[in-house]
Amino acid sequence: MTIAKGTALITGASTGIGAVYADRLAKRGHDLVLVARDETRLEQLAARLRKDAGVTVEVLRADLGTTADRAKVEERLKRDDIAVFVNNAGMAVTGPTVDADIEKLDAMIELNVMAAARLARVAAETFARKRAGTLINLASIAGITNDRPAVGVYYNATKAFLLSLSEGIETELAPLGVRVQAVLPGVTRTEIWERGGVDINQLPAEITMEVDDMVDAALAGLDAGESISIVSLPDNADWDAFKAARTAMYPNLSRRTPAPRYRVPARAA
C-alpha cells in the first residue's frame, strides 16, 4: 500500500524520530511542514532537505504545550494540501511516580495526550472531508507494558492513550479511505532519554534500536498495510493473538450480574 502524495506535516521534527521521518518522506517526494520549538534546528533541516530532495519545506515554530501555538498547527492541518500527519512530538518523565515533579507530569500529559489528541482530531477531520490521507501516531511499546514501567507509569499511560486513540480512530476512518497507523517503538536512540534524565548508553545494546532503522521499519509497515506496527516484534501473529485474547473477553466485560467469584447475591430483574 502506498500513501497519497501531498504535504506531510511532522511534529517534533527538529531531531530524532521526527527529523528522520522528514528525511524519508522528502525522499518519497512529499513537501513538508516541520513543527518543533527549536527553530534553528528546523531551518537547518529544512535547508538540507530542500537541497537534497528538491521539495518545498515550510518551517512552523510551535510549542505544542501552549494553546496559542497548538492552534497555529491545528489551522495548518486544516488545509487541503496536507496528506500525511506524523503525530510525533512527545516527552518522557522517568522514574517512580511518587518522586516525579508533578509540574513535569502535567507538562507531559499536556503534550503527549492533550496536544496529540487535538491534532489527531483535526487531522482526522481534514482527511475524512477529503476521504484520503494518512495519520501516523507515534505511540510506544510502553503503552502495552504497564506491568513493567521501565520509563515511568505516567509515560506508559500517555502512550497507552495514544494507542487506544489510534485503534478507535482507525475503525472510524478506514471506511472513508483514510489510513491510520500507530507506531510502537521500543527503546530508540533519541534525545528524549537524555531529556528525561536517562543515559541511553547505559541501557543494554540488544534492546536499543537506531532511529533510522526504527523509522524505516515503521514506513515499511505502513506500506504493508499495518495499522499497528511494533517494529521489534518478529512475528505479527503475536499481536494478533493479543487482540484475539482481548476480544474473547468482550461478552463478559459488561453483564447484568457480578461475576460468581464475588459471591454477590443475585437481585431480581
N, C-alpha and C positions, 0 to 999 in steps of 0.2 A: 504494500500500500504506500502511496506517496502522499505528501501533504501539499495543499494548494499553494501555488505561488502567490506572492504578495509580501507585504511588510511584516516582519517579525518584531514584536515588542518584547524586550527581555528586562526583567527587574534584577537588581543585584548584579549588574553586568560589568562592573568595573574590574572584577578579579574572579578567580576561581571558576566555579561551575558556569556562572553566567557569562564570563568572558569566553570560555571555550564554546558554549552554545552560540555565541555571537560569531565566532570564527567559523564554526561548522555550517551554520545557516547562511552566512555570507557566501561561503564557497558553494552552497547549493543554489545561489542566485537570489536570495532574499535581500531586499532592502531592510534596513534595521532602524529601530528606535531603541537606544540604550539608556537605561534608567539606573541611577545609583546616586549616592550622596557625594562621592568623590569625583568632581567634575574634571579635574586634571587627568586622572586615570582614564576617564571616559573619553576625553578628547584624544589622548594618546592612542587608545584602542581604535577609535573611530578613524583616525588618520591612517593607521596601518591597514585597516580593512578596506577603506576607500582605495588605497593604492594597490593592495594585493588582490582584492576580489572585484574591484570595479563596481561596487554597489554604492547606493546612497545611504549614508548613515547620519541619523539625527541624534543629537545628544540632549537628553532631558534630565537635568539635575533635579533630584527629589529625595526628600527624607520621608519614606513611607510611614514612619511613625508619627507624622503630623497630618492633621486633617487637611490643611491647605495644600500641601504638596501632593498628598494622595489624590485630591480632587483633580489636580493637573493631569495626573496619569490616567485617571478614570476618563477624563474628557478626551484624551488622546486615544484611548482604547475604543471609544465610540465611533471613531472614523472608519469609513468603509474600506480603507486600504489595508487595515490590519487583518492579516490572515492567520497569524500564529501568535500566541501569547505564551511565553515561558515565565511562569509564576515562580520565581526562584528566590527572591530576597528573603533572608531569614537570619536569625541569630540564635546562639545557644547560651544558656546559663547552666554551668556544670556544678556537680557536687550535690550533697544532701540537701533536701528541701528546707529542713529546719535551719540550715546555716546560710541559705541563699539570701541575697539582698532583695527584699520584696519589691523595691522600685525596679530593679533589673528584671525580675519576673514579670512585672506589669508591662515593661517595655517589650519583652519577648512575646507576650501574649498579644500585645497591640500589633506587632509586626508579623509574627508567624500565623496568627489567627485572624484578627480583625482586618488587617490590610490585605492578606492573601485572600480572604473570603470575599471582601468587597470587590477586589479586582477580578477575581474569578467570576463573580456575578455579572459584572459589567461586560467582560469578555463573552460570557455565555449569551447575554442578551444580544450583543453585536453579531455573534456567529449565528444565533438562531434566526435573527432577522434576515441574514444573507443565505441561510441554510448551507453554510460552508464555514470552515475554519478549524483550527487545531488549538486546543488548550492543553498545555503541559504543566502539571503541578509537581514541584519538587518536594516530595514528602521524604520519608526515610524509613529504613528498617526499624528505627526506634518506635515507629507507630504500631508495630506488631510485636514488640519485645518489651512490653510494660512490666513483665515479671523479672526483667533483667535490665534495670535502668542504668546502663553504663554511663550515659551522659548526665541525665537528670530527669526526675519524674515529670517536671513541668514541660521540659523539652519534648520528652516522649509523647506527652498528652497533646501538645500542639501538632505534632506530626501525625498522630492518630486522627485528629480532627481533619487534617488536610486529606488524608487517605479516604476517610469516610465521605467527605465532601465530594471528592473526585468520583467515587463509586456512584453516589447518588446523582450527580450532575450527568454522568455518562449515560445512565438509564434514560434521562430526560432528553438528552441532545442527540444520541445515536440515531433515533428515527428521523431526525432533521438533517442528517448528513454531516454532523459535526463530530470531530474526533476529540476524545478526552483521554489523556494518559497521565497516570500517576507514576512517578519515578521514585523508586525506593533504594537509594544507595546505602551501602554500609559505610564504614569509615573511609573517608575520601580526603586526600591531601589538599586541604584548602585552609585559608586563614581563619575560618570560623573556629577552629580548635584553639589557636593562639589567642584569639579574642575572648574565648571562653575560659582561658586560664589553663589549657592543657597543651603540653608539649607532644605533638603528634609523633615525634621521633622516638618517644618512649613507649609507644604502642607497638605491639607485635607486627613485624613487617608482613606476615602472612594474612593479616586481616585488613591491611591498608591498601586502598586502590588509588592509582594515579588519576587525576581529574580528567585527563584526555581520554583514558580508557573508559572511565565511567560515562562520559557524555557520548562517546562513540557507541558504546553498548546500548545506551538509552535510545539513541536515534535508530539503531538497528532494530530495537524492539518496537519502536513506533512504526518503522517501515514494514515490520512483520505483522502489524495489526494488533499489538498488545495494548490492552487498556491499563494493565498493571505490569510494570517492569521492575523486577527485583534483580538488579544487574549482576549480583554474585551467585544467584541461585542456579545450580547446574541443570536441574530438571523442573520445568514449569508445572509438571504434574503435581509437585508438592504443594504449590499454591492452589491448584485446582482442588486437591484433597482438603486443604484448609477451608476453602469456601464451601465445599460439599458438606463438611462436618458442621459448619455454621448453619447451612441451610437445613440440615437434618433436624436441628433443634427448633425450627420455626413453629411447627404445630403445637409445641408445648411451652412456648415463651409467654403466651397470654391466654389464660383459661379462667373459667368461672370459679373454680375452686383451687385452694392452695395444694401444692404437691403433698402426697401422703406422708412423706418423711417429716413434715412439720406437725403432724397429728392435730391439725386444727379441725374441730368438729364441723361437718358439712352443714350449711344453712339451707333452709327451704328456699326454693326458687321463688 
